[in-house]
Amino acid sequence: MVVGVAAAGFAVFALLYATQPVLPQLAAEFRLGPGGASIAVGAATGALALAVVPVAMLSEVVGRRPVMVTSVVLAALLGLALPFAPGFGVLVLLRVVQGVAIAGLPAVAMAYLAEQVAAARAGAGVGAAIGAMVAGNSAGGMAGRLVAGIAAGPLGWRVAVGLVGVFGAVCAVVVVRALPPDAAARAGGTLGEHLRRTGAGLLAALSDRVLLAQYAIGALAMSSFVALYNAAGFRLTAPPLDLPPAVASLVFLAYAIGGVSSALAGRLADRCGRPVVLLAALAVAALGAVLTAPDRLPPLMLGFALVTAGFFAAHSVAGGWVGARAPESARGQASGTYLAAYYLGSSVGGGLGTQAYQAWGWFGLVGLVCAWFALAALAVLAARGPARAAVQPWSSPRSESLPSSER
């Protein structure tokens, strides 16, 4: 199980963002501006956002493992097809389908792991399994960007994206061979009964002020984060910096700090409370965005490191707040709604931010993302208030947190 979930996480998150580091090459080949090229990223994340809740509902009927395996295999096959896209429209269409396919992993992975461990009565196993999935998510997200970015310069974007597809295909074979069958039987009832139960939980997930604030925080923070990284390749490879694409792609090494900052944020939230840690994380991210403004590499790279650290800390705390606040009957729907908002932020906000860079330059983009971080901070303040009697939203049970690397 540990090998299977790690390979699944590595595959889908490498494939999801494989086009991000090659946006300048896509823009050059298809004669697009930065905003137009960013659709190659936003098409997949937007489709994922729209599909994650329906796919989670489907897994209640057909099972978790079939959804996860289909997700990884189909996403990898589409990754292998991307280099052969004859035009940008076909590329975008393939990315939409790939985003729907990828939705199967974040939609059901946590539920699958919980059921497997509960059936085996192996309390210690859940930590190893979740840790493996988070590690796979993190490594895949960073490795996919690095492989595509480094290979794009000498080999072109088609070969670069194809290499990520090959890695995804290898991981898919591992998933098929290693992932154990579902340990829990599906709940009985007709599809209509499943839909009614899910609808009731979704209504509860959408009627709580604190949960709504977390959805807004996830969407706004992800909008800022993806917008900056979408435009990073254009900024770093253009005058006055003029870095080669392979060197510019090293900016994605900043992702390594995300695992450290998210773990630290979880511990601090236990001691200081979620609102304080969330506000601090958003402030760090905004400071990092400001530091990227000068046309000098040292402050720019420090800025990206701070943006990354602050973003992942905020995502970890907000996701954990959702898991702790939601009623048990609506926990799955609340987590799914948070992920939907999060990836809609990646798609819509990331695209709008790249358009802002195209229209107003890097200073305009920095101003926009700082405004988004400020709105997220207002959402944190709006979420403060008395805790629901049955739930302790100020605690931070890690077992109920969303993986910080679902990004």
Secondary structure by P-SEA (a helix, b strand, c coil): caaaaaaaaaaaaaaacccccaaaaaaaaacccccccaaaaaaaaaaaaacaaaaaaaaaccccaaaaaaaaaaaaaaaaaccccccaaaaaaaaaaaaaaaccccccaaaaaaaaaaaaccaaaaaaaaaaaaaaaaaaaaaaaaaaaaacccccaaaaaaaaaaaaaaaaaaaaacccccccccccccaaaaaaaaaaaaaaaaccaaaaaaaaaaaaaaaaaaaaaaaaaaaaacccccccccccccccccccaaaaaaaaaaaaaacccaaaaaaaaaaaaaaaaaaacccccaaaaaaaaaaaaaaaaaaaaaaaaaaaccccccaaaaaaaaaaaaaaaaaaaaaaaaaaaacccaaaaaaaaaaaaaaaaaaaaaacccccccccccccccccccccccc
